[in-house]
């Protein structure tokens, strides 16, 4: 099974519901890279349609992979060197098609409740049953993904719910929880050895 993560900035909505391009939050880049590496995602795509923002992302990545950061914190280098910076979601799809010879399966996410959703355990079992397929966990920004973007995805994961009405996680916090939930759902206990087997 292969899981990839993509942080999207185009085709988002703003607080009025208009479709917009959002800005990049730099801490998302290395925090999501670290979560992705920790939970075994094969790659992390930062997707942004604005060239200057992509340059900024690449400069940050360069700091941690080639600059002072590479020797200062080798663990972060290990995570950040798996980050790809691309223009659109189509680039993510084309890159994975090129690398895997399969059409990637897209998984939308949102804090909102509406729409037909799948559970984490369902999603994890799909991944385990189709180990040759590349799955891409899509993360939104701003007020989340536009309906047209969600409409082109294959699955829409259920929201992470809090304990009350307030549900405003940062995308990097939400990503870590999602990856942990998927990982937990596919971890099979090996009772005879008292160990667990990790499937991605
Ligand atoms: N109201 C927006 C929504 O529901 O998509 C919030 C956007 S949030 C700042 C940015 C991204 O973080 C979301 O697009 C989603 O990928 C992720 N996210 C944040 N909170 C989440 C939650 N409780 N459940 C699932 N995904 C969440």
Boltz pocket constraint, residues with backbone or C-beta under 6 A from the ligand:
constraints:
  - pocket:
      binder: B
      contacts: [[A, 109], [A, 110], [A, 111], [A, 112], [A, 138], [A, 139], [A, 140], [A, 141], [A, 142], [A, 143], [A, 144], [A, 145], [A, 158], [A, 159], [A, 160], [A, 161], [A, 167], [A, 168], [A, 169], [A, 170], [A, 171], [A, 172], [A, 174], [A, 175]]
      max_distance: 6.0
